């Protein structure tokens, strides 16, 4: 199941050793209620009801798991938005040479004493101590 929403913030977590993780904070639309929250038109396009938000305690998604879309107002009902999936410029689907390696371990990290969190949208900085 695909989830659709609007990007409200970007957070970059920086760990010691130079490793970073980027999270997107989103307001999600209800994709659980067929016909009230989302529907599919006769051309196969997905429409989401902009008046029905999904209330969740998990507003974050990894940037690597997100896909860029844009929304177009439905001409018959302006509360409904047509989801148009797109690929960003300079984005190519390339096959990786070594697909057996699922993740890469970094021995330099060890125990992380501080996590650096930067909220990119308003450039506020926070230090969080991890024990």
Residue pairs with C-beta under 8 A, 6 or more apart in sequence:
1 31
2 31
2 46
3 28
3 29
3 31
3 54
3 61
4 28
4 29
4 31
4 38
4 46
4 48
4 69
4 83
5 26
5 27
5 28
5 29
5 54
6 26
6 27
7 24
7 25
7 26
8 25
8 26
8 27
8 59
8 121
9 24
9 25
9 119
9 120
9 121
10 22
10 23
10 24
10 25
10 63
10 119
10 120
10 121
11 22
11 23
11 24
11 25
11 60
11 117
11 118
11 119
11 120
12 20
12 21
12 22
12 23
12 117
12 118
12 120
13 20
13 21
13 22
13 23
13 115
13 116
13 117
14 20
14 115
14 116
14 117
14 118
15 21
15 109
15 112
15 115
15 116
16 108
16 109
16 110
16 112
16 113
16 114
17 106
17 108
17 109
18 108
19 106
19 109
21 62
22 62
22 63
22 64
23 60
23 61
23 62
23 63
24 60
24 61
24 62
24 63
24 66
25 59
25 60
26 59
26 60
26 61
27 53
27 59
28 53
28 54
28 56
28 59
29 37
29 38
29 48
29 49
29 50
29 52
29 53
29 54
30 36
30 37
30 38
30 48
30 49
30 52
30 53
30 54
31 37
31 38
31 48
31 54
32 54
33 52
36 49
36 52
37 48
37 49
37 52
37 54
38 46
38 47
38 48
38 49
39 46
39 47
39 80
40 46
40 47
41 47
41 82
45 82
45 83
45 84
46 82
46 83
47 74
47 80
47 81
47 82
47 83
48 71
48 80
48 81
48 83
49 79
49 80
49 81
50 71
50 79
50 80
50 81
51 79
67 85
68 85
68 86
68 87
68 88
69 83
69 84
69 85
69 86
70 84
70 86
71 81
71 82
71 83
71 84
72 81
72 82
72 84
73 80
73 81
73 82
74 80
74 81
74 82
112 130
113 129
113 130
114 127
114 128
114 129
114 130
115 127
115 128
115 130
116 125
116 127
117 125
117 126
117 127
117 128
118 124
118 125
118 126
119 125
119 126
